[in-house]
Amino acid sequence: MINHITDCTVLNNHVQMPWLGFGVYLVKEGAETEDSVMAALEAGYRSIDTAALYKNEADVGRAIARSGIPRQAVFVTTKVWNADQGYETTLRAFDQSLKKLKMDYVDLYLIHWPVKGKYLETWKALEKLYRDGFVRAIGLSNFLIHHIQDILEICEVRPTVDQVEFHPELRQEGLHRFCIENQIQMEAWMPLGRGRTLTKPTIVAMAEKYGKTPAQILIRWDLQHEVVTIPKSIHPSRIVENSQVFDFEISPEDMARIDDLDENLRFGTDPDNFHF
Ligand SMILES: NC(=O)c1ccc[n+]([C@@H]2O[C@H](COP(=O)([O-])OP(=O)(O)OC[C@H]3O[C@@H](n4cnc5c(N)ncnc54)[C@H](OP(=O)(O)O)[C@@H]3O)[C@@H](O)[C@H]2O)c1
């Protein structure tokens, strides 16, 4: 039972990662990111998910430094962007990320997308960063089962996490089962369907039943599936709202009702068919 904002999953290399984090995709660089991250830290979040692509790593780093919270008390994730994949280029990209964050390590470094012909070399670079102590854990994002199998065949360090699109309309049950069997922690991006899932009648009805908001139902549903979740908002009141998910539990029957919304419906891009 996950019942506190600082509760953590234990990754396959024994590193602890908070179940709830704060995502900053599409949060503008500058004050918008800095203020949002500050609001999240004030609300008690201790995990921030950024990426080179988001162009706001510097603001994330600044907010964490400004908060006065010790660096080691915050779990920081960033990702290598597609254009930088390959061995040497990934090492250079990581160095840039670290400089922007003004940190000497990150907690989790992910391959953002499985770029064909590149991701195995990229993984080797992540292994080097891990061995050299610059990252506490390494993982994947948007990897389907066959992509993960490719990594498992060549890896010396196993991936700890796969961060994928996950919400009631896209549960990715097969992928989730595969991750569990291989001790890879699944992490949900777009947990609120970027707003779309909040108005689904089943979710609205569930919110009324539990005296919570639709966003809180969706975030709690992730946690009860033991999926790490990283909702984004730029509004302090919503940032707080999204963190108040530790004082109730969705019944198994209602979990199943939400599960039934699955339509294998992707709002984002298909990892087997992308051109960026
Ligand atoms: N690895 C990847 O490829 C990948 C892809 C996408 C996302 N991600 C990560 O996952 C994080 C979350 O996904 P996401 O940002 O795409 O979408 P999301 O968290 O599902 O949804 C964010 C949207 O929901 C709104 N919202 C947030 N809380 C709300 C609430 N309580 N009530 C009503 N509306 C609310 C936000 O609006 P306001 O901001 O206006 O409040 C925003 O428009 C990202 O920030 C990023 O860190 C990773």
The ligand as an SDF file (V2000), in Angstrom:
LIG
                    3D

 48 52  0  0  0  0  0  0  0  0999 V2000
    8.9800    9.9880  -22.1270 N   0  0  0  0  0  0  0  0  0  0  0  0
    8.1580   10.6060  -22.9290 C   0  0  0  0  0  0  0  0  0  0  0  0
    8.1960   10.4370  -24.1660 O   0  0  0  0  0  0  0  0  0  0  0  0
    7.1400   11.5370  -22.3500 C   0  0  0  0  0  0  0  0  0  0  0  0
    6.1050   12.0210  -23.1660 C   0  0  0  0  0  0  0  0  0  0  0  0
    5.1750   12.8780  -22.5970 C   0  0  0  0  0  0  0  0  0  0  0  0
    5.2820   13.2130  -21.2530 C   0  0  0  0  0  0  0  0  0  0  0  0
    6.3150   12.7500  -20.4900 N   0  0  0  0  0  0  0  0  0  0  0  0
    6.4600   13.1170  -19.0580 C   0  0  0  0  0  0  0  0  0  0  0  0
    5.2320   12.8470  -18.3920 O   0  0  0  0  0  0  0  0  0  0  0  0
    4.7730   14.0440  -17.7610 C   0  0  0  0  0  0  0  0  0  0  0  0
    3.2580   14.0560  -17.6740 C   0  0  0  0  0  0  0  0  0  0  0  0
    2.6520   13.9300  -18.9500 O   0  0  0  0  0  0  0  0  0  0  0  0
    1.9850   15.1530  -19.7360 P   0  0  0  0  0  0  0  0  0  0  0  0
    2.5350   16.4260  -19.2050 O   0  0  0  0  0  0  0  0  0  0  0  0
    2.1390   14.8880  -21.1650 O   0  0  0  0  0  0  0  0  0  0  0  0
    0.4510   15.0410  -19.4270 O   0  0  0  0  0  0  0  0  0  0  0  0
   -0.4720   14.8560  -18.1230 P   0  0  0  0  0  0  0  0  0  0  0  0
    0.3090   14.9540  -16.8860 O   0  0  0  0  0  0  0  0  0  0  0  0
   -1.3180   13.6590  -18.3880 O   0  0  0  0  0  0  0  0  0  0  0  0
   -1.4480   16.0870  -18.2270 O   0  0  0  0  0  0  0  0  0  0  0  0
   -1.0450   17.4100  -18.0810 C   0  0  0  0  0  0  0  0  0  0  0  0
   -2.2280   18.2830  -18.4840 C   0  0  0  0  0  0  0  0  0  0  0  0
   -3.2870   18.1220  -17.5330 O   0  0  0  0  0  0  0  0  0  0  0  0
   -3.5840   19.3790  -16.9250 C   0  0  0  0  0  0  0  0  0  0  0  0
   -3.8000   19.1110  -15.4940 N   0  0  0  0  0  0  0  0  0  0  0  0
   -2.8580   18.7340  -14.5810 C   0  0  0  0  0  0  0  0  0  0  0  0
   -3.4230   18.5350  -13.3860 N   0  0  0  0  0  0  0  0  0  0  0  0
   -4.7350   18.8120  -13.5190 C   0  0  0  0  0  0  0  0  0  0  0  0
   -5.8290   18.7950  -12.6120 C   0  0  0  0  0  0  0  0  0  0  0  0
   -5.6600   18.4470  -11.3580 N   0  0  0  0  0  0  0  0  0  0  0  0
   -7.0660   19.1380  -13.1030 N   0  0  0  0  0  0  0  0  0  0  0  0
   -7.2220   19.4730  -14.3970 C   0  0  0  0  0  0  0  0  0  0  0  0
   -6.2260   19.5100  -15.2970 N   0  0  0  0  0  0  0  0  0  0  0  0
   -4.9760   19.1690  -14.8530 C   0  0  0  0  0  0  0  0  0  0  0  0
   -2.3930   20.2670  -17.1830 C   0  0  0  0  0  0  0  0  0  0  0  0
   -2.7900   21.6130  -17.3160 O   0  0  0  0  0  0  0  0  0  0  0  0
   -2.0860   22.8220  -16.4960 P   0  0  0  0  0  0  0  0  0  0  0  0
   -0.6040   22.6550  -16.6380 O   0  0  0  0  0  0  0  0  0  0  0  0
   -2.6170   24.0250  -17.1860 O   0  0  0  0  0  0  0  0  0  0  0  0
   -2.5590   22.6730  -15.0840 O   0  0  0  0  0  0  0  0  0  0  0  0
   -1.8810   19.7390  -18.5230 C   0  0  0  0  0  0  0  0  0  0  0  0
   -2.6030   20.3110  -19.5890 O   0  0  0  0  0  0  0  0  0  0  0  0
    5.3800   15.1350  -18.6400 C   0  0  0  0  0  0  0  0  0  0  0  0
    5.3330   16.4160  -18.0470 O   0  0  0  0  0  0  0  0  0  0  0  0
    6.7650   14.5910  -18.8750 C   0  0  0  0  0  0  0  0  0  0  0  0
    7.5760   14.8060  -17.7310 O   0  0  0  0  0  0  0  0  0  0  0  0
    7.2330   11.9020  -21.0260 C   0  0  0  0  0  0  0  0  0  0  0  0
  1  2  1  0
  2  3  2  0
  2  4  1  0
  4  5  1  0
  4 48  2  0
  5  6  2  0
  6  7  1  0
  7  8  2  0
  8  9  1  0
  8 48  1  0
  9 10  1  0
  9 46  1  0
 10 11  1  0
 11 12  1  0
 11 44  1  0
 12 13  1  0
 13 14  1  0
 14 15  2  0
 14 16  1  0
 14 17  1  0
 17 18  1  0
 18 19  2  0
 18 20  1  0
 18 21  1  0
 21 22  1  0
 22 23  1  0
 23 24  1  0
 23 42  1  0
 24 25  1  0
 25 26  1  0
 25 36  1  0
 26 27  1  0
 26 35  1  0
 27 28  2  0
 28 29  1  0
 29 30  1  0
 29 35  2  0
 30 31  1  0
 30 32  2  0
 32 33  1  0
 33 34  2  0
 34 35  1  0
 36 37  1  0
 36 42  1  0
 37 38  1  0
 38 39  2  0
 38 40  1  0
 38 41  1  0
 42 43  1  0
 44 45  1  0
 44 46  1  0
 46 47  1  0
M  CHG  2   8   1  16  -1
M  END
$$$$
